[in-house]
């Protein structure tokens, strides 16, 4: 949860790696760029944390020193709507992610719920909600109470993750954090965001369902995105004029509603575009 809008990259920027930076150097380097959020990518993880507790704690320490807010993107190998054994393995993967998030002090594990598959959408959704309740219970039994689970709006039509589904999860499951991926929503609805009102409509819906605090404290992903009839195809950089959504319009709405989201940049340029997004919001706020 942020006290002001925060910006940061999804994962370690490639240049940091070229410079030979260690994971624990990342928060300080982001701070030098004027960024204040970082989403650690645990996207290929299996059923055990794939980092040492010591390294996670070191990252957490450095992040607090540099006032960089940490989040963790959970494993892609998760499907909470499928067959029992798939769901059970998915639960273990998310619990492993939550364990590491707890070590580093990340406030949320962002994750993808999975695919509808051949079953009724409403049936898949119920399975997912039940699995999430089990995961929260398991986390609490492990003493993990500060980390929230962050279901994300998804970009492809066969993936569970419409705005309505995400809002329902946040209403029904405790210890959840709303995650709006604006690029995904744009792609799923084949170009949803054409004018400022289209962004406003999402904000108003979130506020109506989850309240003012939830809308103010959204965790967001942003990228320009290319899509087909089935949804998301490819991420693009902020300066690519051919694709939407337009970050300036979102910035206008953030200013208008006095929001303080965490904005994680998922364009191919990561930190470079995160800085651009921050500057656009500053400009809009000044106007
Ligand atoms: Zn994601």
Boltz pocket constraint, residues with backbone or C-beta under 6 A from the ligand:
constraints:
  - pocket:
      binder: B
      contacts: [[A, 73], [A, 110], [A, 111], [A, 112], [A, 152]]
      max_distance: 6.0
